[in-house]
Amino acid sequence: MQGSRRTRSGAAPSGLAVLLTALGLVHVGNQVAVATGPCPAPGDCFVPHGTPGCDDAKCCATVCAIDPFCCKKAWDKICVDEADQLCVGGSCGPSCNKLNVECLVGNPEYDNRRPVGQLVQGGSAFCTAWIVAAPNIVMTNQHCTAGSIAGYSARFNAECDACEGGAMKTTDSYAAVELLYENAALDFALIRLEGNPAAVWGVATVDDADPVVGQPIYEIHHGEGLVKGYDSGIITSVDIPGTCIPGTLAEIGVSAVATGGASGSPIFNTITQCVTAICHCGPPCAPGWGVPMSFIWPDALPHILAAGGVPSSCFKEPPCPWDCDGSDDGVVGIDDFLTVLAQWNQAGTSCHFAGGATIGINEFLAILANWGDCE
């Protein structure tokens, strides 16, 4: 889901990129060759100038780690915007004013951010990937690989160290060593990395149940190649093949905001905390589309197992969704009833379990029908 002002040295945009641009949509764009310019260099990091690099060594290196153009060609306005987001003196933050994942501390979403990383080539991040199976298999979009992973790596922990402001954490990269499988019609690819990143960053759990309109979801991804961001919403449509990218066999609409660089990122079911789809396509900084795991998983799983991968599969339904007050006491009672009332007409909250667009009468009646101990 990324368009780019820059392309890798010698690489031409794909036909798909041209098509999506014509439609006003975006997906992964190719990037420039690795930066070679030194840091620091003359020029204010927060003012555009026509020479590569800038005068703050740490800021210069941080920006150029995600955008080598800034140290190879010129320190333009995009480099300044990146410095504003990534460097001390600006504020570390993700694209599209999304929430820093560090704001999620204490929630299951914070744990689920760990297996999510940037897909990188030549030093430039251009898509999102996530660990789908131990010890070293990641999933991303097929339009991010398109038959080759030459020079690819996956970079984890590229996120801010504070909820607001702060600086980017120390990252951890693993080279891509094998393109295991691709499916263009479902826009997913499986890549083997070197080593055992799952031992450090964990494995995201897959939910291959059919998606439902109104289901609360959230996305964790690296929009525009920047630090990891979070946004929540609901599934807005299902069974809409080829709506965003012609030829795709299955697409779902989501209200969560994505942008370029989010391609391949996991879309989590807020109730099960498992991956229900992968981000696929859409306009910049706007709601987009995903491909549901209910279609992907039957095709992906045999290839994962054949490659020696160990995935983590989610239960189809939560054991007691009506116990939604956050206590996990296994009892549906007055606290859950009051929580439903407090969350009335909201979406994506703990008591949004009945499938409507927002919490309402269905949740209210379900609490009453399941009053007492969970079975």
N, C-alpha and C positions, 0 to 999 in steps of 0.2 A: 504494500500500500504506500509506495513511496515514489514520488517524482524527484528528479535531481537536476540541479543546474549544471552538474559536472558529470562526465563519463570517464570510465577507466581509460587509460592511455591506449589508443588503438581500437577500442571497443565501440561498436555501433549500437544504438538502441534497437531492441527487439521489435518485431512487428506488433507484439502485444503491447509494448510500451507506447508505440505510436497510436494504436487503437484507443487505449485508455486515455491518453492525453487528448485525443480528439473528442472523446466523450466527456471530458472534464473530470475524469477519474484519475487516480494515481496508484502506482504500485512501485515495487523496488526499482530504484535506478542504479546503474553502475557508477562506480566511483573512480577517482583518479588514482594514479600509481602512488606508491608510498612516498611520504614526504622526505626530503633530504635536507631542507634548510635548517640552520642552527637555531637554537634558543639559548639565551635571549637574542633579539635583533632590534635594530632601531625602529621606533614607532610605538605609540601608545596602544596598549591592548584593547582599549575601549573607544578608539577612534579609527575609522577606516583609513587605510593608506595603501599605496600601490606596490609595496614591497612585501616579501614574505616575512613571517614571524613578527614578534612584538617584544617590548622591553622587559616584561616580567617573565623570568625563566620558567617558573612553575605554571603560570597561566598559559604561556605559549605552548609548553609541552602538553598540558592537559587538553587544550583545544585541538592541537595538531594530532593527538592520539586518536581522536574521533573524526577529524577532518583534515587530512594531509594537504588539501588544496591551500590551506592557510599558511603552511610552511614551504610550499613548493611554488606557488604562483603569486598570490597577493593576500593581504589581510583586509578583506572586503567587509561589507556590512554584515554578511552572514557570519563571518568569523567574530565580529564584534558582538552579535547577538549570542553566539555560543559562549563567548567570554563572559557576557553578562550572566549566563545561566550556570556556568561551570566554575568560575574563578572567585576566589576571595576578593572582595571589592565589588563584585556583582552578587548574584545569588544562584546557588546550584538548584536546578529545577528541570523537569521534563518538558516535552513539547506541549503545545496547545493548552497551557495552564493546567495540566493535569496534576493530580496529587502526588507528591513525593512518596515513594513506598515506605520511607522511614516514618511517615505519619501513621502507618498501620501496625506499629509495634503493639504486641499484646493480642492481636487478632489472628485468626487462621490465615487470612490473606497475606500476612507478613511472612509466614512460613512458606506459603506457596510462591512467593517471589523468588525464592532461592534457585530453583532449577531453570529460571528464565534468563537467557543470555542474548548477547548481540551476535549476529553472524557478520563476520568481518572478512574483507579481502583487501590486500595491499594496505592494511592499516586503517581502512575506512569501514565503518559499520553501515550496513545497508538493509538488513532484515533482522527479524527476531527469530530465535530458535529456543527450544526447551527440551530438557532431558526427559525422554519418553520411556526409557528402559535402562537399567543398570547393565553393565558398568559404564557404557559410553555411547549410547545411541540417542541422537536428537532428532526432533521433527521440525520442519519448517515448510514453507510453500514451495511447490514445484517451480513456480515462476522465479524463485530466488536461486534455483540451481540450474535449471534448463540444460541438464545433461552434463554439467561439469562443476567440480568443486576445486579446481586448480587455485592454489593460494588461499583457500578458505581456512578460517579458524572460528572458534566460538569463544566469546569473552563473557565471563560471569562477574557479578558483583559491581557492575558499572552503575552505581546508584549514589545518591547523596547521603552524607553521614548525619544529616539532621532533617527534621520535618520541614523547616523553613531555612533557606540559606545553606550554610555549610559548604563543603567541598566534596568532590567525588572520592569514593573509597578506592582502596587499592584493588585492582582487577586481577583476574586469574584466567589465562587463555590456554586453549587446547587446540592443536592443529587438527583439521579434518583429514582423515586418512582414507576414507572409502565412501563413495556414494552407493548406498545399499539398494535403494529402490526409489522410483518416482512414479507418480500417477498424475498426469496432466489434467485428466477429466475431473479429478477430485482435488487438484492443486495441492498435493502434499508430497514431501520427500523425506527420506530417512538417510541420515548421515552418521557414519561412525567416526568418533573422535579418538585421538590418542589417549592413553592412560585410563584413569578411572574417575572422571569428574563426578559421577553419581555418589562416590564415597565422600566427596566434599560438599556438593551442592544438592544432593537428593534427587528424587524422581517425582515428577508430577503424576498424579493418579488420574486415570481416564474414566470418564462416564460416557458409555456408549448407548445410553437410553435415548429414545426419540425426543428431540427438543419440543417444547410446548410454548405457544405464544403467551406472553406474560411472565415467563420464567425469569426470575432475577439472575443476572449474570454480572461478571466484572472481567476486565481485561488488564493484563500486566504486560507491558511491552516497551520497546525502545523507539518511540516515534522520532523521526527525523535524525536517527542515529545518536540521539542524546541519552541522558541518563534515564533509568527505569522509571516509568510512570504508571499510575493506576487510575482507572475510571470505571464506574459502575452504570448499570442500566437494566434493561429487560430485552428479551427476544420479542421482536415486533412482527415478524413474519416467518413462516416456514414453507417448505415445498415450493421454492421459487428458483428452479434451475436456470442458470444462464442469465440471471438478471443483471449482475454486475460484470462478469466476464463471460461472454458467449462461449458455449460449449461445456461449461461446468455443470456436472450432473446434479448437484445439490447445493443450495445456498440458503442461509437464514439471514434475516435482517436483525440488527441489534441497535439499540439506542445509545450504547456506550460509544464515546468519541475515540476514533483512531486517526491515523495519518500516515504519511510516508515513513517507512521504516518499521511499521507495526506488522508487516506481512509475516505470517507464520506464527504469530504469538498465540498463546493459549487463551481461550475464552472459558472462564470457570463458571460452573453452576454455583451460585451463592449458597444454595441449600446443601448440596452434597460436598461442596468444596473440591470438586473434581472437574477435569477439562471436558467440556461438552462440545466444543468446536474450536477451529483455528481461524484466526483473523485472516482475511482473504483479499478484500478489495473495498474501495470507497473513496469519496472525496476527501481532501485534506482537512483535518481538524473538524470532522463531522461524523455522524453515525455512518456505519458501513455494513458490510456483509461478512459472514463466516461460512465455513464448510463444516457441517455437523459430524461429530465423531461417530454417530450412528451409521454413517455411510463410510467413513474412513477406516474405522477400526476393523471391520471384517476383512478388508484388504491388507491393512498394515500389519496386523498381528502375526499372521504366518511368516512374514518376512522378518519381523523382529525376532521371533522364536528361532527361525532358521539361522539367524546371525548370532545366536547365543545370548540375546537380550533377555532381561528379566523385567517385564513391565509391572505396573501396579494398577489393578482394575478396581473401579468403584462399585459399591452396591447400587442397585437401580434406584431405590428410594430410601430416604432416611428412615431409620427405625421408628422414630416418633416425631414427625415434623410439628405436631401440635404442642409439644413441649418447647415453646419458642421464646421463653422469657430470658434465656441465656444461662439459666441455672443448671441445666442438664441433670435435673433431679429425677427424671423418669416419671414425673407426675404431671398430668394436665389438670390445671386448677385455676384458682382465682388470679394468680400472678400472670399466667398466660392469657387469661381473659382480659386483664387490665392492659397487658402489653399490646394485644390486638387493638383495643380501643385507642391507646396512645399512638399507634402507628397507622390509624385509619386513613385511607386514601393515599398511603405512601407505597412506593415500589422498591424492591430490592432490599427490604429489611428482614429481620429474623423471622417474622410471622407472615411473610408473603409466600405462602405455600400452596394456595388453592388454584393457581393458574390464571387468575384474572390480571388485568392491567395494573390494578392497585389492590391493596388490602380492603376488604369490604365484607358483605354479608356472608359470602362463602366461608371465609376464615372464621367468622363469628359462629356460624352453625357447626363447623367442623370441631371447634373447641368444645361446644356443648355436647356433640355426639360422642366425643372421645374422652369425656371427663373421667378422671381417675388415673390409676396406674397405667403406664404404657405397657402394651403387650408385645 
